[in-house]
Amino acid sequence: MTASPIEASSDALDLALGVSFRDAALREAALTHRSFAFEQALAINNERLEFLGDSVLGLIVTDMAYRA
């Protein structure tokens, strides 16, 4: 049985990043832009993860600025 093109590209991404996602749905959510999800009527997109990433980045930059 052969993998679908999406599964094959996801496996290639895992290999290139050197990670293995335990939850493939989380990887797909992280890679799905809000506009694409809207056009395809998908329920999940990367907006939550983007917000979390921005918050973590803000925390790190603030900490670095405070220490400097």
CHARMM internal coordinates of N, CA and C (Angstrom, degrees):
IC EDIT
DIST 1 N 1 CA 1.4416
DIST 1 CA 1 C 1.5325
ANGL 1 N 1 CA 1 C 108.28
DIST 1 C 2 N 1.3217
ANGL 1 CA 1 C 2 N 117.73
DIHE 1 N 1 CA 1 C 2 N 129.91
DIST 2 N 2 CA 1.4575
ANGL 1 C 2 N 2 CA 121.79
DIHE 1 CA 1 C 2 N 2 CA -179.11
DIST 2 CA 2 C 1.5206
ANGL 2 N 2 CA 2 C 110.46
DIHE 1 C 2 N 2 CA 2 C -95.60
DIST 2 C 3 N 1.3131
ANGL 2 CA 2 C 3 N 115.17
DIHE 2 N 2 CA 2 C 3 N 151.42
DIST 3 N 3 CA 1.4642
ANGL 2 C 3 N 3 CA 121.18
DIHE 2 CA 2 C 3 N 3 CA 179.63
DIST 3 CA 3 C 1.5223
ANGL 3 N 3 CA 3 C 109.94
DIHE 2 C 3 N 3 CA 3 C -78.48
DIST 3 C 4 N 1.3251
ANGL 3 CA 3 C 4 N 115.67
DIHE 3 N 3 CA 3 C 4 N 151.12
DIST 4 N 4 CA 1.4573
ANGL 3 C 4 N 4 CA 119.96
DIHE 3 CA 3 C 4 N 4 CA 175.83
DIST 4 CA 4 C 1.5275
ANGL 4 N 4 CA 4 C 108.54
DIHE 3 C 4 N 4 CA 4 C -69.03
DIST 4 C 5 N 1.3448
ANGL 4 CA 4 C 5 N 117.64
DIHE 4 N 4 CA 4 C 5 N 160.80
DIST 5 N 5 CA 1.4721
ANGL 4 C 5 N 5 CA 119.37
DIHE 4 CA 4 C 5 N 5 CA 178.39
DIST 5 CA 5 C 1.5281
ANGL 5 N 5 CA 5 C 112.81
DIHE 4 C 5 N 5 CA 5 C -56.80
DIST 5 C 6 N 1.3357
ANGL 5 CA 5 C 6 N 117.46
DIHE 5 N 5 CA 5 C 6 N -35.50
DIST 6 N 6 CA 1.4603
ANGL 5 C 6 N 6 CA 120.13
DIHE 5 CA 5 C 6 N 6 CA 179.39
DIST 6 CA 6 C 1.5234
ANGL 6 N 6 CA 6 C 110.44
DIHE 5 C 6 N 6 CA 6 C -68.75
DIST 6 C 7 N 1.3326
ANGL 6 CA 6 C 7 N 117.05
DIHE 6 N 6 CA 6 C 7 N -43.99
DIST 7 N 7 CA 1.4631
ANGL 6 C 7 N 7 CA 119.98
DIHE 6 CA 6 C 7 N 7 CA 177.90
DIST 7 CA 7 C 1.5169
ANGL 7 N 7 CA 7 C 110.93
DIHE 6 C 7 N 7 CA 7 C -62.81
DIST 7 C 8 N 1.3387
ANGL 7 CA 7 C 8 N 116.91
DIHE 7 N 7 CA 7 C 8 N -40.78
DIST 8 N 8 CA 1.4611
ANGL 7 C 8 N 8 CA 120.95
DIHE 7 CA 7 C 8 N 8 CA -179.89
DIST 8 CA 8 C 1.5246
ANGL 8 N 8 CA 8 C 110.87
DIHE 7 C 8 N 8 CA 8 C -64.83
DIST 8 C 9 N 1.3280
ANGL 8 CA 8 C 9 N 117.59
DIHE 8 N 8 CA 8 C 9 N -43.17
DIST 9 N 9 CA 1.4660
ANGL 8 C 9 N 9 CA 119.61
DIHE 8 CA 8 C 9 N 9 CA 179.68
DIST 9 CA 9 C 1.5228
ANGL 9 N 9 CA 9 C 110.86
DIHE 8 C 9 N 9 CA 9 C -69.57
DIST 9 C 10 N 1.3290
ANGL 9 CA 9 C 10 N 117.69
DIHE 9 N 9 CA 9 C 10 N -33.45
DIST 10 N 10 CA 1.4616
ANGL 9 C 10 N 10 CA 120.66
DIHE 9 CA 9 C 10 N 10 CA 176.77
DIST 10 CA 10 C 1.5216
ANGL 10 N 10 CA 10 C 110.48
DIHE 9 C 10 N 10 CA 10 C -66.43
DIST 10 C 11 N 1.3261
ANGL 10 CA 10 C 11 N 117.00
DIHE 10 N 10 CA 10 C 11 N -41.50
DIST 11 N 11 CA 1.4591
ANGL 10 C 11 N 11 CA 120.56
DIHE 10 CA 10 C 11 N 11 CA 176.51
DIST 11 CA 11 C 1.5216
ANGL 11 N 11 CA 11 C 110.66
DIHE 10 C 11 N 11 CA 11 C -63.94
DIST 11 C 12 N 1.3255
ANGL 11 CA 11 C 12 N 117.58
DIHE 11 N 11 CA 11 C 12 N -38.86
DIST 12 N 12 CA 1.4558
ANGL 11 C 12 N 12 CA 121.42
DIHE 11 CA 11 C 12 N 12 CA 178.19
DIST 12 CA 12 C 1.5242
ANGL 12 N 12 CA 12 C 110.62
DIHE 11 C 12 N 12 CA 12 C -65.46
DIST 12 C 13 N 1.3266
ANGL 12 CA 12 C 13 N 117.22
DIHE 12 N 12 CA 12 C 13 N -38.11
DIST 13 N 13 CA 1.4578
ANGL 12 C 13 N 13 CA 121.25
DIHE 12 CA 12 C 13 N 13 CA 177.61
DIST 13 CA 13 C 1.5201
ANGL 13 N 13 CA 13 C 110.21
DIHE 12 C 13 N 13 CA 13 C -64.41
DIST 13 C 14 N 1.3304
ANGL 13 CA 13 C 14 N 117.02
DIHE 13 N 13 CA 13 C 14 N -45.95
DIST 14 N 14 CA 1.4646
ANGL 13 C 14 N 14 CA 120.58
DIHE 13 CA 13 C 14 N 14 CA 177.54
DIST 14 CA 14 C 1.5228
ANGL 14 N 14 CA 14 C 110.75
DIHE 13 C 14 N 14 CA 14 C -56.78
DIST 14 C 15 N 1.3079
ANGL 14 CA 14 C 15 N 116.02
DIHE 14 N 14 CA 14 C 15 N -44.15
DIST 15 N 15 CA 1.4567
ANGL 14 C 15 N 15 CA 121.06
DIHE 14 CA 14 C 15 N 15 CA -179.74
DIST 15 CA 15 C 1.5237
ANGL 15 N 15 CA 15 C 111.04
DIHE 14 C 15 N 15 CA 15 C -64.62
DIST 15 C 16 N 1.3264
ANGL 15 CA 15 C 16 N 117.55
DIHE 15 N 15 CA 15 C 16 N -44.25
DIST 16 N 16 CA 1.4635
ANGL 15 C 16 N 16 CA 121.62
DIHE 15 CA 15 C 16 N 16 CA -179.62
DIST 16 CA 16 C 1.5250
ANGL 16 N 16 CA 16 C 111.76
DIHE 15 C 16 N 16 CA 16 C -65.05
DIST 16 C 17 N 1.3342
ANGL 16 CA 16 C 17 N 117.11
DIHE 16 N 16 CA 16 C 17 N -37.10
DIST 17 N 17 CA 1.4604
ANGL 16 C 17 N 17 CA 121.15
DIHE 16 CA 16 C 17 N 17 CA -179.80
DIST 17 CA 17 C 1.5231
ANGL 17 N 17 CA 17 C 112.32
DIHE 16 C 17 N 17 CA 17 C -81.65
DIST 17 C 18 N 1.3208
ANGL 17 CA 17 C 18 N 115.46
DIHE 17 N 17 CA 17 C 18 N -17.90
DIST 18 N 18 CA 1.4586
ANGL 17 C 18 N 18 CA 119.70
DIHE 17 CA 17 C 18 N 18 CA -177.87
DIST 18 CA 18 C 1.5136
ANGL 18 N 18 CA 18 C 113.13
DIHE 17 C 18 N 18 CA 18 C 74.04
DIST 18 C 19 N 1.3238
ANGL 18 CA 18 C 19 N 116.12
DIHE 18 N 18 CA 18 C 19 N 29.41
DIST 19 N 19 CA 1.4668
ANGL 18 C 19 N 19 CA 121.51
DIHE 18 CA 18 C 19 N 19 CA 179.29
DIST 19 CA 19 C 1.5234
ANGL 19 N 19 CA 19 C 109.20
DIHE 18 C 19 N 19 CA 19 C -128.96
DIST 19 C 20 N 1.3034
ANGL 19 CA 19 C 20 N 114.45
DIHE 19 N 19 CA 19 C 20 N 161.60
DIST 20 N 20 CA 1.4544
ANGL 19 C 20 N 20 CA 120.12
DIHE 19 CA 19 C 20 N 20 CA 174.60
DIST 20 CA 20 C 1.5221
ANGL 20 N 20 CA 20 C 107.21
DIHE 19 C 20 N 20 CA 20 C -132.06
DIST 20 C 21 N 1.3059
ANGL 20 CA 20 C 21 N 116.34
DIHE 20 N 20 CA 20 C 21 N 113.21
DIST 21 N 21 CA 1.4599
ANGL 20 C 21 N 21 CA 120.82
DIHE 20 CA 20 C 21 N 21 CA -179.08
DIST 21 CA 21 C 1.5213
ANGL 21 N 21 CA 21 C 110.07
DIHE 20 C 21 N 21 CA 21 C -75.30
DIST 21 C 22 N 1.3205
ANGL 21 CA 21 C 22 N 116.59
DIHE 21 N 21 CA 21 C 22 N 128.19
DIST 22 N 22 CA 1.4633
ANGL 21 C 22 N 22 CA 120.22
DIHE 21 CA 21 C 22 N 22 CA 175.95
DIST 22 CA 22 C 1.5138
ANGL 22 N 22 CA 22 C 110.43
DIHE 21 C 22 N 22 CA 22 C -70.98
DIST 22 C 23 N 1.3267
ANGL 22 CA 22 C 23 N 115.92
DIHE 22 N 22 CA 22 C 23 N -32.57
DIST 23 N 23 CA 1.4597
ANGL 22 C 23 N 23 CA 121.41
DIHE 22 CA 22 C 23 N 23 CA -178.89
DIST 23 CA 23 C 1.5289
ANGL 23 N 23 CA 23 C 108.14
DIHE 22 C 23 N 23 CA 23 C -117.99
DIST 23 C 24 N 1.3253
ANGL 23 CA 23 C 24 N 116.50
DIHE 23 N 23 CA 23 C 24 N 101.13
DIST 24 N 24 CA 1.4653
ANGL 23 C 24 N 24 CA 121.06
DIHE 23 CA 23 C 24 N 24 CA -178.39
DIST 24 CA 24 C 1.5255
ANGL 24 N 24 CA 24 C 111.68
DIHE 23 C 24 N 24 CA 24 C -61.77
DIST 24 C 25 N 1.3261
ANGL 24 CA 24 C 25 N 117.80
DIHE 24 N 24 CA 24 C 25 N -28.41
DIST 25 N 25 CA 1.4661
ANGL 24 C 25 N 25 CA 120.80
DIHE 24 CA 24 C 25 N 25 CA 179.43
DIST 25 CA 25 C 1.5294
ANGL 25 N 25 CA 25 C 110.76
DIHE 24 C 25 N 25 CA 25 C -65.68
DIST 25 C 26 N 1.3224
ANGL 25 CA 25 C 26 N 117.06
DIHE 25 N 25 CA 25 C 26 N -33.59
DIST 26 N 26 CA 1.4636
ANGL 25 C 26 N 26 CA 120.55
DIHE 25 CA 25 C 26 N 26 CA 177.75
DIST 26 CA 26 C 1.5255
ANGL 26 N 26 CA 26 C 110.53
DIHE 25 C 26 N 26 CA 26 C -66.54
DIST 26 C 27 N 1.3253
ANGL 26 CA 26 C 27 N 116.83
DIHE 26 N 26 CA 26 C 27 N -40.91
DIST 27 N 27 CA 1.4714
ANGL 26 C 27 N 27 CA 120.35
DIHE 26 CA 26 C 27 N 27 CA 176.33
DIST 27 CA 27 C 1.5205
ANGL 27 N 27 CA 27 C 110.12
DIHE 26 C 27 N 27 CA 27 C -62.00
DIST 27 C 28 N 1.3076
ANGL 27 CA 27 C 28 N 117.57
DIHE 27 N 27 CA 27 C 28 N -44.21
DIST 28 N 28 CA 1.4627
ANGL 27 C 28 N 28 CA 120.93
DIHE 27 CA 27 C 28 N 28 CA -179.81
DIST 28 CA 28 C 1.5306
ANGL 28 N 28 CA 28 C 110.78
DIHE 27 C 28 N 28 CA 28 C -63.91
DIST 28 C 29 N 1.3314
ANGL 28 CA 28 C 29 N 116.95
DIHE 28 N 28 CA 28 C 29 N -39.64
DIST 29 N 29 CA 1.4658
ANGL 28 C 29 N 29 CA 120.24
DIHE 28 CA 28 C 29 N 29 CA 177.74
DIST 29 CA 29 C 1.5202
ANGL 29 N 29 CA 29 C 110.33
DIHE 28 C 29 N 29 CA 29 C -63.20
DIST 29 C 30 N 1.3195
ANGL 29 CA 29 C 30 N 117.08
DIHE 29 N 29 CA 29 C 30 N -42.32
DIST 30 N 30 CA 1.4609
ANGL 29 C 30 N 30 CA 121.31
DIHE 29 CA 29 C 30 N 30 CA -179.06
DIST 30 CA 30 C 1.5263
ANGL 30 N 30 CA 30 C 111.77
DIHE 29 C 30 N 30 CA 30 C -63.82
DIST 30 C 31 N 1.3083
ANGL 30 CA 30 C 31 N 117.12
DIHE 30 N 30 CA 30 C 31 N -27.32
DIST 31 N 31 CA 1.4572
ANGL 30 C 31 N 31 CA 121.67
DIHE 30 CA 30 C 31 N 31 CA -176.86
DIST 31 CA 31 C 1.5280
ANGL 31 N 31 CA 31 C 113.78
DIHE 30 C 31 N 31 CA 31 C -98.13
DIST 31 C 32 N 1.3307
ANGL 31 CA 31 C 32 N 117.54
DIHE 31 N 31 CA 31 C 32 N 1.21
DIST 32 N 32 CA 1.4650
ANGL 31 C 32 N 32 CA 121.32
DIHE 31 CA 31 C 32 N 32 CA -176.59
DIST 32 CA 32 C 1.5245
ANGL 32 N 32 CA 32 C 110.15
DIHE 31 C 32 N 32 CA 32 C -102.42
DIST 32 C 33 N 1.3172
ANGL 32 CA 32 C 33 N 116.38
DIHE 32 N 32 CA 32 C 33 N 110.63
DIST 33 N 33 CA 1.4574
ANGL 32 C 33 N 33 CA 121.61
DIHE 32 CA 32 C 33 N 33 CA 179.05
DIST 33 CA 33 C 1.5250
ANGL 33 N 33 CA 33 C 110.30
DIHE 32 C 33 N 33 CA 33 C -71.49
DIST 33 C 34 N 1.3306
ANGL 33 CA 33 C 34 N 115.33
DIHE 33 N 33 CA 33 C 34 N 149.42
DIST 34 N 34 CA 1.4682
ANGL 33 C 34 N 34 CA 121.26
DIHE 33 CA 33 C 34 N 34 CA -176.86
DIST 34 CA 34 C 1.5328
ANGL 34 N 34 CA 34 C 112.39
DIHE 33 C 34 N 34 CA 34 C -56.87
DIST 34 C 35 N 1.3292
ANGL 34 CA 34 C 35 N 117.46
DIHE 34 N 34 CA 34 C 35 N -42.20
DIST 35 N 35 CA 1.4699
ANGL 34 C 35 N 35 CA 119.49
DIHE 34 CA 34 C 35 N 35 CA -177.77
DIST 35 CA 35 C 1.5262
ANGL 35 N 35 CA 35 C 111.22
DIHE 34 C 35 N 35 CA 35 C -66.70
DIST 35 C 36 N 1.3350
ANGL 35 CA 35 C 36 N 117.10
DIHE 35 N 35 CA 35 C 36 N -38.34
DIST 36 N 36 CA 1.4637
ANGL 35 C 36 N 36 CA 120.39
DIHE 35 CA 35 C 36 N 36 CA 177.51
DIST 36 CA 36 C 1.5262
ANGL 36 N 36 CA 36 C 110.15
DIHE 35 C 36 N 36 CA 36 C -65.91
DIST 36 C 37 N 1.3299
ANGL 36 CA 36 C 37 N 116.63
DIHE 36 N 36 CA 36 C 37 N -43.27
DIST 37 N 37 CA 1.4637
ANGL 36 C 37 N 37 CA 120.31
DIHE 36 CA 36 C 37 N 37 CA 179.06
DIST 37 CA 37 C 1.5203
ANGL 37 N 37 CA 37 C 110.62
DIHE 36 C 37 N 37 CA 37 C -60.73
DIST 37 C 38 N 1.3400
ANGL 37 CA 37 C 38 N 116.78
DIHE 37 N 37 CA 37 C 38 N -40.35
DIST 38 N 38 CA 1.4638
ANGL 37 C 38 N 38 CA 120.53
DIHE 37 CA 37 C 38 N 38 CA 178.45
DIST 38 CA 38 C 1.5231
ANGL 38 N 38 CA 38 C 110.89
DIHE 37 C 38 N 38 CA 38 C -63.90
DIST 38 C 39 N 1.3385
ANGL 38 CA 38 C 39 N 116.98
DIHE 38 N 38 CA 38 C 39 N -45.85
DIST 39 N 39 CA 1.4690
ANGL 38 C 39 N 39 CA 120.94
DIHE 38 CA 38 C 39 N 39 CA -179.11
DIST 39 CA 39 C 1.5189
ANGL 39 N 39 CA 39 C 112.18
DIHE 38 C 39 N 39 CA 39 C -63.42
DIST 39 C 40 N 1.3255
ANGL 39 CA 39 C 40 N 116.92
DIHE 39 N 39 CA 39 C 40 N -33.73
DIST 40 N 40 CA 1.4678
ANGL 39 C 40 N 40 CA 121.53
DIHE 39 CA 39 C 40 N 40 CA -177.22
DIST 40 CA 40 C 1.5261
ANGL 40 N 40 CA 40 C 112.95
DIHE 39 C 40 N 40 CA 40 C -96.92
DIST 40 C 41 N 1.3299
ANGL 40 CA 40 C 41 N 117.18
DIHE 40 N 40 CA 40 C 41 N 4.06
DIST 41 N 41 CA 1.4664
ANGL 40 C 41 N 41 CA 123.24
DIHE 40 CA 40 C 41 N 41 CA -178.48
DIST 41 CA 41 C 1.5310
ANGL 41 N 41 CA 41 C 111.65
DIHE 40 C 41 N 41 CA 41 C 56.41
DIST 41 C 42 N 1.3307
ANGL 41 CA 41 C 42 N 115.31
DIHE 41 N 41 CA 41 C 42 N 43.40
DIST 42 N 42 CA 1.4614
ANGL 41 C 42 N 42 CA 120.78
DIHE 41 CA 41 C 42 N 42 CA 177.16
DIST 42 CA 42 C 1.5240
ANGL 42 N 42 CA 42 C 108.82
DIHE 41 C 42 N 42 CA 42 C -90.39
DIST 42 C 43 N 1.3147
ANGL 42 CA 42 C 43 N 116.13
DIHE 42 N 42 CA 42 C 43 N 146.29
DIST 43 N 43 CA 1.4565
ANGL 42 C 43 N 43 CA 120.51
DIHE 42 CA 42 C 43 N 43 CA -176.63
DIST 43 CA 43 C 1.5241
ANGL 43 N 43 CA 43 C 112.58
DIHE 42 C 43 N 43 CA 43 C -82.61
DIST 43 C 44 N 1.3199
ANGL 43 CA 43 C 44 N 118.10
DIHE 43 N 43 CA 43 C 44 N -20.76
DIST 44 N 44 CA 1.4659
ANGL 43 C 44 N 44 CA 120.16
DIHE 43 CA 43 C 44 N 44 CA -173.71
DIST 44 CA 44 C 1.5210
ANGL 44 N 44 CA 44 C 110.67
DIHE 43 C 44 N 44 CA 44 C -122.90
DIST 44 C 45 N 1.3396
ANGL 44 CA 44 C 45 N 115.59
DIHE 44 N 44 CA 44 C 45 N 145.35
DIST 45 N 45 CA 1.4606
ANGL 44 C 45 N 45 CA 120.88
DIHE 44 CA 44 C 45 N 45 CA 176.78
DIST 45 CA 45 C 1.5278
ANGL 45 N 45 CA 45 C 108.52
DIHE 44 C 45 N 45 CA 45 C -148.97
DIST 45 C 46 N 1.3216
ANGL 45 CA 45 C 46 N 116.08
DIHE 45 N 45 CA 45 C 46 N -176.72
DIST 46 N 46 CA 1.4608
ANGL 45 C 46 N 46 CA 120.31
DIHE 45 CA 45 C 46 N 46 CA -173.89
DIST 46 CA 46 C 1.5250
ANGL 46 N 46 CA 46 C 114.29
DIHE 45 C 46 N 46 CA 46 C -88.87
DIST 46 C 47 N 1.3095
ANGL 46 CA 46 C 47 N 118.41
DIHE 46 N 46 CA 46 C 47 N 8.49
DIST 47 N 47 CA 1.4652
ANGL 46 C 47 N 47 CA 120.42
DIHE 46 CA 46 C 47 N 47 CA -174.75
DIST 47 CA 47 C 1.5311
ANGL 47 N 47 CA 47 C 112.18
DIHE 46 C 47 N 47 CA 47 C -61.79
DIST 47 C 48 N 1.3238
ANGL 47 CA 47 C 48 N 117.92
DIHE 47 N 47 CA 47 C 48 N -44.26
DIST 48 N 48 CA 1.4744
ANGL 47 C 48 N 48 CA 120.55
DIHE 47 CA 47 C 48 N 48 CA 178.01
DIST 48 CA 48 C 1.5180
ANGL 48 N 48 CA 48 C 111.10
DIHE 47 C 48 N 48 CA 48 C -61.81
DIST 48 C 49 N 1.3293
ANGL 48 CA 48 C 49 N 116.26
DIHE 48 N 48 CA 48 C 49 N -45.26
DIST 49 N 49 CA 1.4561
ANGL 48 C 49 N 49 CA 120.42
DIHE 48 CA 48 C 49 N 49 CA -179.11
DIST 49 CA 49 C 1.5225
ANGL 49 N 49 CA 49 C 111.28
DIHE 48 C 49 N 49 CA 49 C -67.44
DIST 49 C 50 N 1.3295
ANGL 49 CA 49 C 50 N 116.81
DIHE 49 N 49 CA 49 C 50 N -35.40
DIST 50 N 50 CA 1.4643
ANGL 49 C 50 N 50 CA 120.67
DIHE 49 CA 49 C 50 N 50 CA 177.53
DIST 50 CA 50 C 1.5233
ANGL 50 N 50 CA 50 C 109.82
DIHE 49 C 50 N 50 CA 50 C -64.86
DIST 50 C 51 N 1.3171
ANGL 50 CA 50 C 51 N 117.29
DIHE 50 N 50 CA 50 C 51 N -42.96
DIST 51 N 51 CA 1.4613
ANGL 50 C 51 N 51 CA 121.32
DIHE 50 CA 50 C 51 N 51 CA 177.94
DIST 51 CA 51 C 1.5247
ANGL 51 N 51 CA 51 C 110.39
DIHE 50 C 51 N 51 CA 51 C -61.54
DIST 51 C 52 N 1.3224
ANGL 51 CA 51 C 52 N 116.99
DIHE 51 N 51 CA 51 C 52 N -44.26
DIST 52 N 52 CA 1.4621
ANGL 51 C 52 N 52 CA 121.04
DIHE 51 CA 51 C 52 N 52 CA 178.89
DIST 52 CA 52 C 1.5237
ANGL 52 N 52 CA 52 C 110.72
DIHE 51 C 52 N 52 CA 52 C -61.98
DIST 52 C 53 N 1.3323
ANGL 52 CA 52 C 53 N 116.91
DIHE 52 N 52 CA 52 C 53 N -45.32
DIST 53 N 53 CA 1.4576
ANGL 52 C 53 N 53 CA 121.14
DIHE 52 CA 52 C 53 N 53 CA 179.47
DIST 53 CA 53 C 1.5159
ANGL 53 N 53 CA 53 C 112.17
DIHE 52 C 53 N 53 CA 53 C -62.19
DIST 53 C 54 N 1.3208
ANGL 53 CA 53 C 54 N 116.78
DIHE 53 N 53 CA 53 C 54 N -42.00
DIST 54 N 54 CA 1.4631
ANGL 53 C 54 N 54 CA 120.86
DIHE 53 CA 53 C 54 N 54 CA 177.81
DIST 54 CA 54 C 1.5354
ANGL 54 N 54 CA 54 C 110.57
DIHE 53 C 54 N 54 CA 54 C -63.20
DIST 54 C 55 N 1.3197
ANGL 54 CA 54 C 55 N 116.51
DIHE 54 N 54 CA 54 C 55 N -39.20
DIST 55 N 55 CA 1.4638
ANGL 54 C 55 N 55 CA 120.55
DIHE 54 CA 54 C 55 N 55 CA 179.64
DIST 55 CA 55 C 1.5229
ANGL 55 N 55 CA 55 C 111.17
DIHE 54 C 55 N 55 CA 55 C -66.34
DIST 55 C 56 N 1.3109
ANGL 55 CA 55 C 56 N 117.12
DIHE 55 N 55 CA 55 C 56 N -43.98
DIST 56 N 56 CA 1.4672
ANGL 55 C 56 N 56 CA 121.14
DIHE 55 CA 55 C 56 N 56 CA 178.47
DIST 56 CA 56 C 1.5222
ANGL 56 N 56 CA 56 C 110.29
DIHE 55 C 56 N 56 CA 56 C -64.02
DIST 56 C 57 N 1.3221
ANGL 56 CA 56 C 57 N 117.17
DIHE 56 N 56 CA 56 C 57 N -44.16
DIST 57 N 57 CA 1.4613
ANGL 56 C 57 N 57 CA 120.97
DIHE 56 CA 56 C 57 N 57 CA 178.04
DIST 57 CA 57 C 1.5280
ANGL 57 N 57 CA 57 C 110.65
DIHE 56 C 57 N 57 CA 57 C -60.81
DIST 57 C 58 N 1.3349
ANGL 57 CA 57 C 58 N 117.51
DIHE 57 N 57 CA 57 C 58 N -42.46
DIST 58 N 58 CA 1.4563
ANGL 57 C 58 N 58 CA 121.32
DIHE 57 CA 57 C 58 N 58 CA 177.33
DIST 58 CA 58 C 1.5185
ANGL 58 N 58 CA 58 C 111.95
DIHE 57 C 58 N 58 CA 58 C -61.20
DIST 58 C 59 N 1.3213
ANGL 58 CA 58 C 59 N 116.82
DIHE 58 N 58 CA 58 C 59 N -40.39
DIST 59 N 59 CA 1.4554
ANGL 58 C 59 N 59 CA 121.46
DIHE 58 CA 58 C 59 N 59 CA 178.03
DIST 59 CA 59 C 1.5267
ANGL 59 N 59 CA 59 C 111.07
DIHE 58 C 59 N 59 CA 59 C -62.85
DIST 59 C 60 N 1.3105
ANGL 59 CA 59 C 60 N 117.07
DIHE 59 N 59 CA 59 C 60 N -44.03
DIST 60 N 60 CA 1.4611
ANGL 59 C 60 N 60 CA 121.41
DIHE 59 CA 59 C 60 N 60 CA -179.44
DIST 60 CA 60 C 1.5264
ANGL 60 N 60 CA 60 C 111.05
DIHE 59 C 60 N 60 CA 60 C -65.28
DIST 60 C 61 N 1.3174
ANGL 60 CA 60 C 61 N 116.99
DIHE 60 N 60 CA 60 C 61 N -45.66
DIST 61 N 61 CA 1.4783
ANGL 60 C 61 N 61 CA 120.64
DIHE 60 CA 60 C 61 N 61 CA -179.82
DIST 61 CA 61 C 1.5212
ANGL 61 N 61 CA 61 C 110.52
DIHE 60 C 61 N 61 CA 61 C -63.95
DIST 61 C 62 N 1.3345
ANGL 61 CA 61 C 62 N 117.30
DIHE 61 N 61 CA 61 C 62 N -41.33
DIST 62 N 62 CA 1.4511
ANGL 61 C 62 N 62 CA 121.02
DIHE 61 CA 61 C 62 N 62 CA 178.61
DIST 62 CA 62 C 1.5189
ANGL 62 N 62 CA 62 C 110.97
DIHE 61 C 62 N 62 CA 62 C -62.53
DIST 62 C 63 N 1.3224
ANGL 62 CA 62 C 63 N 117.00
DIHE 62 N 62 CA 62 C 63 N -43.62
DIST 63 N 63 CA 1.4598
ANGL 62 C 63 N 63 CA 121.48
DIHE 62 CA 62 C 63 N 63 CA 179.11
DIST 63 CA 63 C 1.5346
ANGL 63 N 63 CA 63 C 110.54
DIHE 62 C 63 N 63 CA 63 C -62.69
DIST 63 C 64 N 1.3263
ANGL 63 CA 63 C 64 N 116.87
DIHE 63 N 63 CA 63 C 64 N -44.09
DIST 64 N 64 CA 1.4627
ANGL 63 C 64 N 64 CA 120.70
DIHE 63 CA 63 C 64 N 64 CA 179.52
DIST 64 CA 64 C 1.5335
ANGL 64 N 64 CA 64 C 110.62
DIHE 63 C 64 N 64 CA 64 C -63.49
DIST 64 C 65 N 1.3279
ANGL 64 CA 64 C 65 N 117.21
DIHE 64 N 64 CA 64 C 65 N -42.19
DIST 65 N 65 CA 1.4636
ANGL 64 C 65 N 65 CA 120.85
DIHE 64 CA 64 C 65 N 65 CA 179.96
DIST 65 CA 65 C 1.5220
ANGL 65 N 65 CA 65 C 110.54
DIHE 64 C 65 N 65 CA 65 C -65.70
DIST 65 C 66 N 1.3289
ANGL 65 CA 65 C 66 N 117.02
DIHE 65 N 65 CA 65 C 66 N -40.06
DIST 66 N 66 CA 1.4529
ANGL 65 C 66 N 66 CA 120.58
DIHE 65 CA 65 C 66 N 66 CA 179.82
DIST 66 CA 66 C 1.5282
ANGL 66 N 66 CA 66 C 110.65
DIHE 65 C 66 N 66 CA 66 C -64.58
DIST 66 C 67 N 1.3374
ANGL 66 CA 66 C 67 N 116.43
DIHE 66 N 66 CA 66 C 67 N -42.66
DIST 67 N 67 CA 1.4725
ANGL 66 C 67 N 67 CA 120.57
DIHE 66 CA 66 C 67 N 67 CA -179.06
DIST 67 CA 67 C 1.5246
ANGL 67 N 67 CA 67 C 111.61
DIHE 66 C 67 N 67 CA 67 C -68.41
DIST 67 C 68 N 1.3222
ANGL 67 CA 67 C 68 N 117.24
DIHE 67 N 67 CA 67 C 68 N -30.24
DIST 68 N 68 CA 1.4794
ANGL 67 C 68 N 68 CA 120.81
DIHE 67 CA 67 C 68 N 68 CA -178.98
DIST 68 CA 68 C 1.5039
ANGL 68 N 68 CA 68 C 108.92
DIHE 67 C 68 N 68 CA 68 C -77.03
END
COOR INIT
IC SEED 1 N 1 CA 1 C
IC BUILD
